């Protein structure tokens, strides 16, 4: 906004006492954005849906005026803390950091504040952290549980706090949830490797007791079945989602007489372990083994060869969860909300057409 426009808005305020002049108001934001005060309020508090163009106009006006809503006063009026708890299994890896960043952007133009906690993939620690958030009188929760049947869910249920679960959710959950179509995602990745001529495709999985991991194994098997390759099924289960566990589980595979020509790792951490095992075994990527990852990361394109991957839609996860939570915070009492988001295949340099292994005679 130009200086002239802001000067016009503030004309007549000169001469007022400091207590009367409190900076830009919600009325000023509405005037600059060319919308009603109600529309500004809906954008800032997420109380009703506002189209993307109007949202952007309000956000631009807020940024230009450096408007800051009085969240303390709003909290007192509404008897809300204006805080939302966000719980993730590990803030350092996988899709979790990207989801948190997106949620922070969604909250930035409202008067809600996020409180983030990391459960460290430990159900007992997760439960204690969630209980602490509940004691702080948060208004709602967005949780990626460390287990499908995490014991903290009972605490959330008893508290009555609105909650949305992402990614790891039991099939019979009564919570609102945003899920990935894991079966379709892993089937697409497996079909990609099959289309390159690979027949001995190893799937590296972490913990099948998690629903999302079970579904990824299911998608892999479905693609093999469609190609009449079920007899070539090759699943290595690591247990923990830990790079070193993955590395150790794969070293005997690379020492075997018949090696897989392709490897599909179903988490980012497992991909790290897979790469470490390949380097330790003296194998070259992708000449000796094609590698397909699940999840994406900046470092996938930092080292050569760039890693092909199934990219999860982190923005969709966050946006859908935020929209559900806003509905609940505005007293929507409809039955359990559930939505599914979809991943995409990103082909880079780590997956290539199958090559027959060189025999000793061919080497000579």
N, C-alpha and C positions, 0 to 999 in steps of 0.2 A: 504494500500500500504506500502511496506517495505521502510525503510530509504534509502536503496541502490538505489531503483528505483527513489525516489524523488531526491536523490543526483545526479543521472544521468541526470534527466530532468533539473536540475538547474546548471549543470556544464557549465561553459562558461559565466555564468551571474555574476560571482564574479568580483569585480573590477569596476562594473558599478556604476554610481552615484545613489543616493537614488531616484531621479526622474525617472531613467530608470528601477529600480528594483521595480516592483509594485506587487510582489507576483505571485501566480499561475494565469495563463491565461486560456482562453477557449481552446487554443491549448493544454495546459498541460492536461486539463480534457479529451480532445479527445484522447490523447496519452495513458493515464492511462486506460481509458474505452475501448480502442481499436476500436473506432468508428470515423466517420468523424466529423469535426467541425460543419457541417450542422446538423448532428444528435443531437449533444449537444445543439445547438441553438434551434432546434425543441422541445427538451425536456424541456429546460428552459423557453421557451416562449409559448409553446403549439401551435406553428404555424402549425404543421402537426402531423398526428398520428405516434407514435413510439411504436413498440411492447413492451410488459411488460418486457421481458428479457433485451432488450437494454435499456429501461428506468431505470431498476434497476442498470445496469452497470454504466450508467451515474450518477445516484444519489449516488452510492457508491463512485465514483471518486470525485464527488463534496464534499461529506462529508470528505473523506480522505484528500483531498488537502485544505479543508476549503475555497473553491473557492466562491467568492462573485461577482456576475455580477455587472457591473456598470449600475445600473438601471437609474441613473440620465442622463447619456449620451444617453442611449437608448431612454429615454423619449423625450430628445431634438431632437434626430434624427427623431423619428417617430411622434412627436407632440402628444404623448400620456402621460397620467399621470401614467400609469402602476398600476392603482388602480381599484379595483372592490368593489362596495358597496354590503353589505349583510344585508338584512332587515328581521327580524323575529318578530313574535307577542309577544313572551315571551322567553327570553334567559334562564329561570330557569326551565322550565317544558317541558314535552312531548318529541317529537322527535327532537325539535329545537336545543338543545345543541349538540347532536350527529351529526347532519347535519353540524353545524358550525365547529366542530372539524375536520370532514372529509374534508370540503372545505379548511380549514387551511393546512391540510396535502397536498392537491393537489396543493395549491399555494406555499408551502414551497420550492419546487424544480423548481420554475419558478421565474421570476423577477417581478411578480405581487404581490401587497400587498392588503390585505383585510381591509376594513373599516366596522365595524359591528355596527348596531344600532338596538335597541329594540323598537318596535312600541307600546308596552304596551296594545295591543288589542284596540287601540284608533285610529279610522280613521283620525281624525284631526291631532293628534300627528304624525301619520305615514306619512301623507302628508308633514308636515313641515320637518320631518327628511329626506325624499326623496328629497325634494327641496334643502335642505342643501347639500346633496351628489351631486346633479346635479351642484350646484354652485361651488363645489370643482373640477369640470371637471373630474369626474370619467369616466373610459372607458366603464363600463358595470355594470349591476345590477343583483343580484340574490335575489328574493323576495318571501317570504311566506306571502301573504297579510292577513290582519286581517279581510277583507271582500272580497267576490267574486267580488263585484262591487266597490271596494275601489276607492275613488276620486283621489288618487295619481297616478292611472294608466294613467289618462289623461295627467298628467305632464310628465310622462315617455314617453308616446307616442309622445308628442310635442317636447320633447328633442331630439328624434331620437337615444337615447342611447340603445344599445342592452340590452335586459332584458329577463331573464328566470323566470317564475313563477312556484312555487312548491305547491302542495297539495290543496290549496284553490284557485280554478280558475273557473271563469264562463264558461259555456258550449260553449258560442259564442266568447270566447276570441281570439284576434288576436295576442297574445303574444306566444312565444315559451313556452312550459310547460312540466313539469314532474308530472304525477298524479299517485296516488295509485288506484288499482282496489278495491275500497271500498265495492262495492256490493258483490264481490266474497269473500272478507275477512270476512265481517260480516256474510255472509251466512255460511261460513265454521265454524265460532265460534258457531253460533246458532245450526248447525247440530251436533257439538260436544256435546252440552248440551242435545239435543234431544236424541242422542245415549246413554246417561247416564240415560235415563228414565224420564227426566224432561219434563213436559208439561206446567206448569205455569212459563214461563220464562219472567222476566221483563227486558226490554231494557231501560237503562238510557241514555238519549240523551241531548245534550246541546242546540245548536241553529240550528233549521232546515232551517234557511235562508242561512246557509253555505252549499255549494254543497256537501262537503265531509260528513257532518252529514246527509243530506238528503239521500245520497247514502247508508250510513250505516243502516239507518232505512229501506231502500228499501231491502237491503240484508237480514236483519232479517225477514222481511215479506215474502220474497221469500222462505226462508228455512222453515218457518212455513207453507206456502202454499204447498210446496212439501210434507210435512208430514201430510197434512190435519189438521193443527192446527191453522188456521187463526182465528177461533172462540176464541182461547186463547190469541190472541194478547194483549200485555200489555206494552205500551210505556209511560214512564214518561219523559216529556220534562222540563228541568230545565231552559233553557234560556241562562244564562251566564255559561261559562265554569269555574265554581267556586266551590271549595270543600264544602264550607259552604252552598251554595244554594242547592247543591246535598244532603247534610245531612238533611237539613230541608224538602226537597221534599220527602225524603224516610221515615222519622219518622212516618207519618200517615199510610204509607203502612205497616210497621212492627206492627203497633197497630191494624190493621184490623183483622177480623175474619179468612179470608183466605189469607195466606201469599204466595208469590211466593217461589218456591223451588230453583230457580236459578236467578241470576242477572248478566246481561251483561252490563258493563259500557263502553261507546264508546270513552272515553278519559282518560288520566292518572289522570287529576285533578278530574274528576268525580269518579274515582276509590278511591281516597283518601276520598272523601265525603261519598262514599258508605261504606267504612270500618268504618268510624267514626259513621255513623248511626247504623250499626250493633252492635258495641260495646255499644253505648248508649242505644240501645233497649234490651241489654242483650242477644243477639243472638250469637251463636257460629259458626264460619266459619271453615270447610264446613259442620259441622253436621246439622245445621239448614238451611243454605243457601249456595249453591255453587256460587262462584264468578269468573267471567271471565272478564279480562280487555282488553283494546285496547291500544297499545303502551307498551313498556317495560321500566323497570327502574331497577337500581341496588338494590334499596330497596325492590323490589318484591321478592328477594331471601335473604333478610337480616332478615326478621321476619317470624316466622312460623304461619300459613302454607304458603309455597311459593305460589305466585299468578300465576295462569294460565293466558296466555295472547295471543293476536294477535300481533306479532312483526312486526313493519314496517321496511322495508329495508333502513335504514338511509344512509348506504354507497352507495346504488344504487341511491337514490335521489340525493346525492351530486355529484357522478361521472357522472351521466347523465346530470345534470345541467351544470357541468363544461365543459363537452365535447361539449354541445350545444353552450355555450358561446365562447369557443375557435374557433368554426366554424364561428360564427358571427364576432368575432374580426379579423378573417382572411378573411373577405369580402365574406363569403358565403351568397348568396342572394336567396337561395331556399325558397319555401313557408314555412309557419309556421311549426315549428318542434314540434312534440308531441310524447311523449313516456309514457308508463305505466309500473309501477313497481308493484311487488306482495308481499303481506305479508305472514307470516307463523304462524301456530298455535303452541304454545309451551305449552304443558300440564304439570302442576305441581300439587300441593297438594290442591288447593282451589276449584277444581271441582271434585266431586265424584258422584257415582250412587245415584239416587233418593231413598229416604227412606220415607215410610209412616209416617206422624206425629203421635206421640204417643197420644192415647186418654186418658182421665182421668182414665178410667177403667184399661187401660194397665199400667199406671203409678202405680196404686195401686197394 
